[in-house]
Amino acid sequence: MFDGNRRRIVCMWFPRLASDRVLRTRPVEGPFALAQRLGTAETLACLNLAAERAGLHRGMRLADARGFCPDLLTAPARPDLDARFLAGLRRWAGRYCPWVGIEGDDGLVLDVTGATHLLGGEAGMLADMRDRLAQMRIGCHLGVAATRGAAWALAHFGGSESDLAALPVAALRLPAETVTGLQRLGLRRIGDLTGAARAPLARRFGPELLSRLDQALGRCPEPITPKAEPPHFATRMTLPEPIGLVADVMAALERLLAPLCARLKAQEMGARRLALTLRRVDQESREVELRLAAPMRDPARILPLFARGVAEVDAGFGIDQIRLEATQVEPLPVAQIGAPRSAASPDRIADLVTRIGTRIGLENIQRFLPADSHIPEQGFLIAPAAHSRPETGWSTPRPRPIRLFPPEPIMATGSEPPARFRWRRMSFVTGRATGPERIAPEWWMADEAWRRGLRDYWKIETREGRRLWLFFTPQNPGWFVQGEFA
């Protein structure tokens, strides 16, 4: 029998989580460290055991570390991948109990109350944890106690639950400045705090010190909140007989899209990237990826967009399983529907961009967007149409030419528009000149084309029918043609 009322908390501390993540797939012999850039210097973020034995430590400058250890191998630190790896370990730890939370950046906390008997008791469970983590090449320190704070202390500083009072005050998860202040007062161990007056400690160090002490001793509860799993948008169908015709695959895909889109709608999400995996009877798989120009969850709109990719799949001797997954989703709130869509509606434009994007790539379909600049050639941006929204806020103080090109010099003198000039081997006679519009360079932009300073722009209507955009540079006199009106 087991005592289900006796609370037991396990803390898993991975002291070399980041380096273990890299070395478990690419093992190396000798010192190894992950480096990160802090300001202008590169420092060591995480080291393996061999590097620590060589005298290196976290926060050490990479240049100094190479001086101490010329054989040091390094790789760039990736905190995002470390967080994803820790999340994977959290899901793995769910084999021991349903209550698993993340402790900081390099640890897990498990409430194994009532679950230890499933693996032969507490000792058996801890031994199983150590063996499995060792097989995965992940270093881990385990601490088990009746409280979360005590389990954390034992995992980081060792010892047994009965010797908690002998552990240093740093085992209470206190800030470094608080630990230093307590040590200066001669309060070096947890046992020293339990016998000290509480009121002076609270006044000097704040309520966090006593709160951490009470949590470790079990006087104050500290819950474990497991992180909720993000919704997974995927459906699968196993076929009784293999299929190979495009029409049959599309019919099966239509049946998969309906529940997938219903799940997306329930979460007010829309798919931006879909992966269709077709498993053949020879156990090989073919994947069709669909990248959408806008988040969607309408099966009728998504289904025909798969037609081109499905038609190119080699079905072999037949397909016996189909899996559809939304690998990238974005928020898509519920909107009012029912009104007829116009030819220029955003939905139709997004469908068109998606269809073209499946052939040439979504990044190759671009649109112009306004930019906050009065410089003509800097007044717009070019962005992928699938990852930007059209802007209607194009506003200029004066009309701008439809065609804009790099300034081309012409032979002319004086600050007034020339009566006659030659441009691109053609002669022109000025019929009407409108201007000038003076534009000053943006001093905060290092634009080589504006080194001449001010520009006086003129709209020139020639007798030959061309309407050109000319400018004059007063500081270094010269005339240039930069654009042409429609």
N, C-alpha and C positions, 0 to 999 in steps of 0.2 A: 504493500500500500504506500501511497505517497500523500504528503501533506499539501493539498491544493491551496491552502490559505497562506503558506509561507512564501513570501514574494522573493523571487530570485531574478536578478538582473545580470546580464552578461555584456561586457564592453569589449569590443574588438578594436584594437589600435593598430593601424598599419603604418609603422614609422618610416618606411621607405616606399610608400604607395606609388609615387610617380615613377621612380626608377624601376620598381618591380613591374610596373605596367609595360615599360619598354623592354626590359631584359627577359621577360617571360616568353616573348616571341623572337627576340634577337639576343640570345645570351652572349656575353663577352667574358673573356678572362682578364682579370686585373681591375684596376680602379676605373670607375665610370661615374659620371655625374650629369645632371641636367642643368643647363645654364639659362638664366633669364636676364633681360636687360632692365636695370633700374637706373634711370637717368642716363648718364653717359657711360656707365660702366656695366660690364657683365659680371654677374655674381652666381654662385652655386645655389641652386634651389633644392636639389635632392641628390643624395649620394648613395651608392651601394656600400655594402659592408667593407669591401676591399679599399674603397676610397677613404672611408672613415678610419680604418686602421692605418692608412698612410699619413694621417694627421690632418686631413682636410675636414672642413665643417661647413654647414649651411651659412650663407651670407658672405662667404669668402670671395674675394675678387678672383675672377677666372685667371687673370694674368699672374697673380700671386700663387694660385693653385698649381698652375703649370710649372712655376719655378720650383715648388716643393716636390711635385710629382710629374716629371716629364712624360711619363707613360699614360697620363690621364686621358681617357676617351670621353667625349662630351656629345650631347645632343640638345637641341632647343627644348625648353620646357613648354608644355601645352596644358595649361590649367583646365581648359575646356574638355580635353580628352580625359584628364584625371577625374573630373567631376562625373563624366559619363561612365568611366570605369567603376567609380565608387557606387554609382547608381546600379550598375550591373551586379556588384557584390551584394548590395542590399536585396535585390531580387533573389539572388542565390541563397542568402541567409534566411529567406522565408521558408526553407525546408525544415528549419528547427522550431519556428514559432510564427504566428501571424503578426506579432507586434514587433516590427523592426523599424528603427529610425536611424537617421544619419547624425553622427556626432562630429561636428566641426567639418574640416576638409579632409580628414584622414581616418575616420573611425565610424563604427556602427554601434548601436545600442539595441539589445534584444531583451524583451520581457519574456523569459522562459518559464514563468510560473505555471506549474501544472503540466509542463511538457517534457521535463527532464527524464521521466520514467520511460518515455518512448525509445530512448537510446541507452537504456541500462543505468539510468541515474545521472547525476550531475557530472561525475567524473567521466562517465562514458561519453556524454555529449561533448565535453570539452576536448576529450581525446579525438573524437571524430572531427571536430572543427579543425584541430591542429593538423591532423593527417590530410584532410582534403585541401587545406590551404597550402600545405607543403607540396602536395602533388601539383598544385597550380603555380608553384614557385612564387608564393606571396608570403612575405614575412609578416607575422602578426603576434601581438602580445594580448593575452586574454586576462580579464579580470571579472570575477563573479562575486556578488555581494547582495545584500538585501536592499540596497538603495543604488540609484543611478550614480550619485556622486562618489560613493565608496567603490563601485565597480570601475569607474573611470580612474580613480586614484590607484587602485591595485594594478590596472592594466598599464599605467604609465610609470609607476614607481615600484611595483612589485610588492611582495609581502603577502600576508594573509589578512582576512577580515578581522581577526581578533587583534591584530597589531596595527590597526588603523591609526591609533593615537601616536605611534612612533613615526609615522610618515611626515615629510616636510610640509609646511603650509602651502607650498606650491601645488600640492596634490588636491587642493580645494578648488581648482579652476579659477584662480584669482588673477587679476592683471599684474603685470611685472612690477609696476610701481607700488602696488599694495604689498606684494611679497617682500620687496626691499624694505619698505617701511616697517613691517612686522619684524623682520630680522634685525633691524637696528634697535628695536625695543627688546630684543632678546627672546621674542616669540618665534621660535624656529620650527616647532613641530605642532601637529594638530592637538596633541595632548596639552600643550601650553595654552592653547586658546580655550579649551573646555574649562579650565580652572580660573581664567581671567574674568574680570568684571566686564559685562557685556555693554553697559551704557557708555563707558569711555571709548571702547572699541568702535561702537556705532558712530559716536560723534567724530572720531578722528578719521575713520576709514569708510564711513557710509554704511548703508544697510546691506550692501551686497556681501560683505564679509560674513556677517552673521547668517544671512540667507544661505550662502554656500555651505557654511558649517552645519546648519540645521538639516540641509538636504542630505549631506553625507552621513549624518548620524541618524537619519530617519525621523527627525522631529518635524520636518516640513515635507509634504509630498511633492514629488517631481514627476509629472506624467511623461509617458513616451508616446509621441504622436507619429504613427507611421505615415509616410508620405503617400498620398493617393496616386495610384497608377494612372498615367494619362490615357485617355480613350484611344483604343486601337481600331482603326477603320480598315477592315479587311473581310472578305468573304471568299468561300471556297466551295467548289463543287466537284465531286468524284462521279465520273460517268460510268454507267453500267456497261456500255459498249464504246470502243474507241471511235472518234469522229475525225474527219479530215477536211470536209468541205468548209469553205469560208462562211457560207450561210449557216451551217450548224454551229460554228464557233461564235458567230455573231448572235445567234439565238440564245446560246448559253450565257454569253456575256450580258445580254439584255436581262436575263433572270438574276444575274449577280449584281447588276447596277441598281436594281430597285431597292434591295435591303441596305446596300452600302449608302446610297443617297438618303434613305430614310434615317439612318444612323447619323449621317452628317447634319441633316436638318434638325434632329433632336438636340444636337450639341451646338447648333447655330454656327456651323463651320462649312467651308467650301473647299473642294479639292483643287490644288494647283498642279499636282503631279500625281499621275496614276501609273501603276505598274501591273501589267497583265502577264502572268506566268502560265505558260502552257506546257504541261508535262506530257511527254510522249511515252508510248508503251515501252520503249527501250531505255526508260529512266532518264533520258536527257530532257532538258528544259529549254524552252525558247521564251524570251521575254520581249514584250512590246511596251515601250514607255511612251506615255502621252503627257506632254507638258502643255498646260493650258494658259492662255493669255490673261485670264481672270478667274477668280475662284468660282467654281460651279458645283451644283448638286442636282441638276436636272438631268435625269436619265435620257430623255429624248434628245437633248442637245449633245450629251457626251457620247452616246453610242455611235453616231455616224463618224465622229472624229477618229475612232479606232479602225475604221474600215481599211485605210491604206496600210497601216502597220500589220493588221491581221492577214491581209492578202499576201504579204511578203514572207510569211512564216512558212518554213518547211515542216509540214506535219509528219513526215516520215511514214511509219506504219500506222499512225493514228495517235490521237490525243485522248488521254483517259482522265486527266485532272486539270481543272482551270482554277486559278487563284487570282483575285483582284484586290489590290491594296492601294489606298490613298497614302502615298509616301510623304506628301507635303500638303498641309492644310493651312487655311487662313480663316480668320473670323468672317462670317457672312451672315449678318443679321437678317431676320425675317423681314420681307418687304411686301408691299401691296402689289398684287398681280391682277391680271384680268383685262387691262387696257391693251388694245392691239399695238404690237411693236412696229415702229416705223423702220424704213430701210436703213436709217442712220442711227438706230438705237444702240446703246452701249453693248447690249447682248449680241446683236448681229455683228458688230465690229469685232468683238472679242472672238466670236466663232470664226470670222474670216481670218483674223490674225493667227489663231490656232491652226487652221487648215494650212495656211501658207507656211507657218513655222514648222510644221511637221516635215516640210520639204527642204527648207533652207535654214532652219534654226530660228528660234524665237529672238535670239540676240541680234539677228541680222535685219529684223524689222524695227525701224527706228522712227521716232517722231521728234519734231522741234518743240522746245519748251522755252518760254520767256525767261530771261535772266535779268537780274537787277544791275544793269549797267547802261550808262548813256553812250558808251563807245559802240559804234555801229556793228563792228565785227565780234563784239563780246555781248551783244544783247540777246543771245539765244544759246540754248544748250541742245545737244543731241542725246537722247536717252532711248533705251529699248522700249518699244511700245507695250510689251507685256509687263513691264515692271514700273510703269509710270502712268499717270493720268493726264488726259488732255487738259490744257489750261485755256481759259477764255479771257485771261487778263492781259492780253497783248495791248499795250498802250504806249504811244510815242507822242512827244509834243508836236512833231511835224511828220509828214509822210516820209516813208523810207522806201527805197527802190526794191523791186521784186528780186532782181539779180544783184548779188553783192560779190565782188571779187577783190583780190589784193590790189592795192593802188598801183596804177600804171602811169608813168610820167608822160607829159606832153610838153611840147615846146611853146612857152608863153611867158610874157613878162608883165610886170605890174600886178597890183592887188585887185584890179577889176577883171571880170571874166573876159577872155580873149574874144575878139570879133570873129576870128578865123583860127582854126587849129587842126592838127592832124592826129588821128588816133587809129591804131591798128591799120595803117596804110590807107586810111580813108580821110578825105578832107571834109570838114564841117564848117558851116556858117551859123553863128549864134543868132537865133531869132528872138528868144526871150530868156532872160536870166532872172531867177528868183532867189533872194538871199541878201546877205550871208547869214548862215547859222553857225555861230562859233561854238566849237566843242573843245573843251580842255581835257588833257589826259588825266587819267586816274593815277595820282601820285603813289598810291599804295600798291599798284600793279606794275610789275617789271615787264612791260611790253616793249620789245625792241622796235616794233613798227611805229611807236609813238614817241621815239626819241627826239623828233623834230619839234615837239611842243604843241602849241595851239594849231587848230585847223578851222578854216572858214569854208563851210560847205555851201555850194550853189547848185540849184536845179536849173539845168540848161536845156531849153527846147530848141533843137536845131531845125533849120529850114529843110533838111533832108528827112525829117520825120523822127529822128532818134531823140529820146529824152534821157540825158545823161546826168550823173551825179558827180560833180567836180569839187575839189577842195584846194585851197591855197594855204601854204604854211608861211606865216609872217616871219618867224625867227630865221628860217633858212629858206628864202623865197623860192617857190616852185609850185607848179600846178600838176594835179594828178586826177585821173579818172578812177572811181572806185565802184560805181554801180550804174545800173540802167533801169529806168522805170518802164512799166508795161505800156 
